[in-house]
Amino acid sequence: MTLRLRHLRMRALTSAGLYGADIRFELGLNVIWADNTKGKSTCMQGMLYALGMEKMLSPRREVPLPHAMTSFLKNDDESSETVIESAVSLEIQNGAGRVVTVHRPIKKDLVDNRLITVDFGPTLTDSDARFESRNFFVLDPGAAQREDGFHHFLEDFLGWKLPTVRRYDSPEGKLYLETIFPLFWVEQKAGWSAIPAAIPTYLRIREVQKRAVEFILDLDIHKIELERQRLQEKIDQNARDWHNLWEEIDRYVRRGGAKTEALPTRPTAMADELTKGHVLIAEKAGWLTLRSLLSQLRARVAELNAIEVPAVGASADHLVGELEVLNREVEAANRVRIEIYTARQLKQADVASLERRIKSLADDMQKNQDVQKLQRYSGSVGALTLDHCPTCEQALVDSLLSQEVLTAVMPIEDNIEYLRSQLNMFQDILKREQDEQRKLDMRAVQADRELNELYSRIRTIRADLVAPAGNPSAVAIEERVRAEARIRELETIQSIFDDTVERMQTLAATFKALLEILTALPSDKMSPPDKAKFETLTRLLRQQAREFGFKTFDPDELTIDEDTYRPQKEGYEIGFETSASDAIRLKWAYQLGLLELSHQHPTNHPGMLLLDEPRQQSSSKVSFGRLLERAAARQRSDQQVIVSTSEDIETLKEILARIKCKETIFPGYVLTPVN
């Protein structure tokens, strides 16, 4: 047991003096009786308010208490008194036996009702003792996360560690206490409207009802699913990082007139595949591996360094001949460059045309799908039409002319299928054209580089031809310098490529580890302990439904949906087919089942159940009596059930005479003058 209510104190200072009520709780069944509108539910709401749980009822910050604690209260003679100040105090105990007393103002000048004062001891049941106290805040952001937040304190006091869950407005957040309490604290107004509970959804938590039930039952299913989601997110991030690396190195090498080859574009768990990746350099009319080209250039530089730089006069005739050859090469290179740029422009136009065509097809298909949807919604799909034979589906045209010479209109379904096939075909064509465009871009870069080198060599030769005969040949020097610069350029590309491969190997190792962890997770939706809990809860649900008089169908047909955790029959959720009174009986059975399950299996249930006016929808007196008898047995399990009711007092006394419980009977108004 992690939560036990020990004592409630309500106080209201009025113009006629101090009014209030004190209710003491014990283990087992506690029954509180008062007539309707006499303040019984005020006490139930007061305890909820004391714990800062009013947002379990509504997102509004208003005090969830009636006028008796906020503006005026009535006496037994129906006279009223104005409320000047009011407050509520609640003494609670956790599973370790630690007792604290919670004080919260309802109406008090200069004091905000978001303030909660905690006495670290039983100051209600032991008024003479003095204990340390501390202030906390509720309702404001951070109340569940920060040290001074009361719900952060309460979570720690209960020995809970609320899980991190996915949200709609942010990736992840804490599962709030307001979503857990409805599973064991059934308040009168909305608490009886849903099974398992009326859990607030405005907190923007995804599948909040499932998450709350999974926590209260301490199921592994959410932990496994959350771990699977986190792993998948890490795998997706790994794939994005891998793709970014690949795109980065691909763009870089293409700027240098090269391309990557055999480098995986997607994450791989086999690091050996990365060793096959290499860089190809466009050289003349073919492709060379970068390492091969580097070897050739280094050999050429070594060869040039081994010979002496010749003088200009000794190589004049050779330079004249080389100049003529270079001029012819420039003319040929210009022709090739013009062809490449022309083809590139045409390819760009083709790609743009294909993109426009694909956009047009996508718009047409969307319009046709909208028309098909409207036909389906209006019930005209599959109906008899004037343009088709109902037997052979042959197209018919309302005309006296020959049917063979008239064009039939394609049905909307065929039209959508045709547009879909056209869209797929043009997307495939666009992909091929874009690949060709990238190749032309690389060829253009290579052509520009070769042409620049040719012009540079021509300028150097012309400078040599007009230089003094004794000068060293600038052509020979430039050839060496150009070769060394090219080596440095290629070495930079190779170095960056090797660094990228190394980073990819790190990603590959991470990807492999993530896959191994993902594979190790249980393939089955539920772990064996989860299945055992579900079997026990189903058994308790059936047993108690029969005991409470459930008659809509055989209680043995009841099961619990493993996805929604709601009662179902033959795989279908139980809805309007049950009577209103049977729906309440099912609610009793479910809430008590959760409580009793915590005695048989390890769960996060606090071992306490509060039912405010459980006899809803005119449930039979016999059923209500059996509910109280079943709840009274919780004392033997060191658990606590609190029931407030306005049942006929004579009927209630007859029931209570058969069971052991703590009775609190208010003959008139709950709030009465206090000495």
Residue, then its C-alpha position, 0 to 999 in steps of 0.5 A: m500500500t502506497l497511499r492511505l488517507r488518515h484524517l480530513r479536516m474542513r474549516a470555514l470561518t464565517s460571520a457566525g464563527l468557525y464551521g467545519a467537519d472532521i472525518r477519520f479514516e481507517l484501513g478496510l472499508n470506510v462509509i460516509w453517509a449524508d443526505n443529498t446536498k448536505g456536503k458529503s461530496t464537498c468532503m470528497q472534492g475537498m480531499l482532491y483539492a487538498l492534493g492539488m488534483e482539481k485539474m483531473l476534473s477540468p482544465r480550468r483553475e477554479v476551485p472545485l468546491p461548492h458555495a459552502m467553502t467559498s461564499f456561504l453555507k447553510n445551517d440545519d434551520e436553512s439560515s445561511e452564513t457568509v464564508i470569510e476564510s476557508a481551508v482544507s487539511l488532509e493527513i496521509q500515509n505512504g507505504a513506508g509508514r511515513v505520515v504527512t499533513v497537507h494544508r491548502p487554503i480555499k479562500k484567504d486574503l493575501v494568500d494564493n490557493r496555489l500554495i500548499t503547506v506540508d507538515f512532516g507529521p500527523t498534526l491532525t491526529d496528534s495536535d500537540a506534536r510539533f513537526e517541520s513544515r514546508n511550502f510547495f506550489v501546484l497548478d503552475p508549470g514545473a509543479a510535477q518536475r521541480e523540487d518545490g512543486f507539490h506533485h513532484f513531492l507527492e510522486d516521491f512520497l508515494g514511491w512512484k517514478l512516473p514514466t516519460v510518455r509521448r506528447y502531441d505538442s512536444p516529443e516527450g514529457k512526464l505522465y502527470l498524476e492527474t491522469i493516474f488518480p482517476l483510476f482509483w479516485v472515482e468522483q461523482k460527476a464525471g468519474w462514472s462515465a467511462i471505463p477504466a476511468a474519466i482520464p483528462t485528455y487536454l494534457r496533450i499526452r498521446e494515448v493517455q488512457k493506455r499510458a495511465v493503465e499501463f503505469i497503474l498495472d506496472l506493465d512492461i508493454h509500454k516500457i517495451e514499446l517506448e524502448r522500441q520507439r526510441l530505438q526506431e528514432k535513433i535508427d532514423q537519426n542514424a539514417r539521416d546522419w548517414h544520408n547527410l554524410w553521403e550527400e556532403i561527400d558526393r557534392y564535394v567530389r563532384r565539384g572536383g570533377a569526380k564521383t563516388e563509387a560503391l559507397p552505400t547510400r543507406p546505413t549498413a551493419m556490415a562495415d566491410e561494405l564501406t571498404k569497397g567505396h572509392v572515388l573515380i576521377a574523370e580523366k580524358a575520355g574515361w574514369l580512373t580511380l583516384r588512387s591510380l591517378l595519384s600514383q601516375l602523377r607522383a611517378r610523373v613528378a619524380e620523373l620531372n624532378a630527375i631531369e634538369v630544367p632546360a633553357v628556353g633556347a634549347s627547346a624553342d623548336h619543340l615549343v613551337g610544335e607543342l603550341e600548334v598541337l595545343n591550339r588544335e586541342v583547344e579547338a576540339a575541347n571547345r567543340v566538346r564543351i559546347e556540345i556538353y553545355t547544349a546537351r545540359q541545357l536540353k536536359q534541364a528543359d526536359v527535367a523541368s517539363l517532366e516536373r510540370r507534367i508530374k505536378s499536373l498528373a498529381d493534381d488530376m489524380q487528386k481531383n479524381q480521388d475527390v470525385q470518387k470520395l464524393q460518389r462513395y459518400s453519396g452512395s452512388v458508387g456501384a449504383l445503376t447508371l445510364d452510361h453502363c450496362p448493369t450486366c456486362e459493364q459495357a459502356l452505353v451512350d444515350s444516342l441513336l447513332s451507332q455505339e461503335v463510332l462514339t467514344a465511351v467515358m472512362p469510369i472514375e476508378d479506371n481514370i484514377e488507375y490510369l493516372r496512377s500508372q502515368l504518374n509512376m512512369f513519369q517519375d521513373i523517367l524523371k529519375r533517369e533524366q536527373d541521373e543523366q543531368r548529374k553526369l552532364d554536370m560532372r562532364a561540364v566541370q571536367a571540360d572547363r577544367e581541361l580547357n583552363e589547363l590548355y589555355s594556361r599552357i598556351r600562355t606559358i609557351r608564348a611567354d617562353l617563346v619571347a623570353p631570352a634564350g638563356n632563361p629556364s623554360a617556364v613550360a617545364i617549371e609550370e608542368r612540375v608545379r601543375a602536377e604537384a598542385r593536382i596531387r595536393e588537390l587529389e590528396t585533399i579529396q582522398s583525405i576527406f573521402d577517407d574521413t567520411v568513410e571513417r565516420m560512416q564506419t562509426l555510424a555502421a557500428t552504431f546501426k548494428a548495435l541498435l539493430e541488435i538491441l531492437t532484435a532482442l526486444p520481445s516479439d510478443k506484445m506482452s511479456p509473461p508477467d503482463k499476461a499473468k496480470f491480464e488473466t487475473l484481472t479478467r478473472l476478477l472482472r468476471q467474478q465480481a460482475r457476476e457477484f454484483g448482478f451483471k445480467t446483460f450477458d454471461p459474465d464469462e464472456l467478458t474479456i479485457d482488450e489488450d490494446t485499449y484495456r477496456p472490457q469487451k465481448e467477443g473482441y468488440e468493446i462493450g457499448f450501448e448493448t449494456s443497460a445503464s445499471d449494468a454499466i455501473r456494475l461493470k465499473w465497480a468490478y473493474q475498479l475493485g479488480l484493479l485494487e485486488l490485483s495489486h494484492q496478487h501481483p506487483t503493480n503501482h496501485p496505491g492500495m486505496l480506492l475512493l468511490d463517490e456515490p457508487r450507486q448510480q443509475s438506480s443500481s439495485k440495493v442487493s448489488f450495492g450491498r454486495l459491493l460494500e461486502r466485497a470492499a469490506a474484505r480489503q481490510r484483510s489485505d491492508q487496503q483501504v476503500i472509501v465510499s460516500t453515499s446518500e443511500d436510504i439510511e435504513t437500507l444502509k444500516e441493514i447492509l453495514a450491520r453485516i460487515k465490518c467497516k468505519e461508519t461516518i454518519f452526518p444526520g444534517y449538514v456536514l459542515t457544522p459549528v466547531n468549538 
